[in-house]
Amino acid sequence: MTKTQDFTAIDLNRVSLRRGVQQIIPPPALLLPQFFLGPENQALEELFSGLSIAGLNSLSPVVLFGPNAAGKTTLAHELLWRWSRDGNQRKLTLTSGTEFGRALQRGIKADDMARFRLIHRQCDGLLIDNLHELATKPAAQAELIAILKDAEEASRLVVVTCPELPRLRSGLQPGLQSLLAAGLSVPVQLPGPAARRAIAGNLLAEIAPEISQEDIRKFCSRIQDQPTAVQLKGLLHRWVVQLQADSLAKLPLLKNAPQKTATPRQSALKQIEKIVSAGASKVTCKELLKLIAKEFQLSLDALTGPSRKSGVVRARGLAMLMMRQLTNESFEAIGNHFSGRDHTTVMHSCKKTEGDLAIDSELSRIYDRIKQRYPSNTSR
């Protein structure tokens, strides 16, 4: 952990998976190798101090709550890894509310609750990301209540993330809310002015190192709202391209220059293209199909075929919407990826999925996770 006058930087020490770690959800993609905390996140600075890490299980359950894309998942993973590393490689189980509920259903159907409880109870540290996804799953909540009680008796660590304090979340049982309130609850805020300057400076060191710290400060001071780190990256890319375009407009256009010799204007254009390409990971429809099929545990044939099962239709709608948003494909071209579906079918599916994102937390989580892989690719 590095501390300056304005912010604190937490090093994100990714470690290779060890034997005994049940990583049911993938680790979040890192924007930077450090997580920057301003005064708005002072409680997190205290949480990540060596003394707090050492006694983290005594504070259990630890609840990290705050707005979407504030970094709760990244911090929760880092917290458990540090606690595990400092305690002679403790065993961890890393899962989400949705996957916890699915695992419970599989255990009940297969009459194999022993395996479910081995994974979720016989571990030293348990992470449940997006706890609010259990709001419509009373059986899973009842099982989690039992796990929390067992963890308290055995001094095990449980960490959960949620958009808000569990006691304010409708759908969660009072018993679960009470147990979670008995531990440590820490808010995770979106980056404030100091953290935004630190994030911007580190991102620009890679994409446009010639920009001065004073220019970065002026850019950040003009930001009126409170963007996430990923949104800030997109703003920076657009700002850098605009700066380059302004500089290009001031350059003289050299006439009669040799054909093979680049003019200052051409050199500037190449620099702009380089910056844009550095900020945008190219994505194809085929790649999106593979990502979404993996997220929903479907085969590509099922996702693109004629099945009308609700789970497949839900995944297919998300795939169509993300193809429309992240590529330059037309509705008709997108339909061709799904057994030649008509363009009006694709349009209807995209519109319906946009509405579903507002009420379906799991769908929204998958959408956000894929979107963060391509922050500068939104074409529409």
Summary of the structure (lengths in Angstrom):
residues: 380
radius of gyration: 23.7
end to end distance: 39.5
largest distance: 82.6
contacts: 1146
relative contact order: 0.10
helix: 57%
strand: 9%
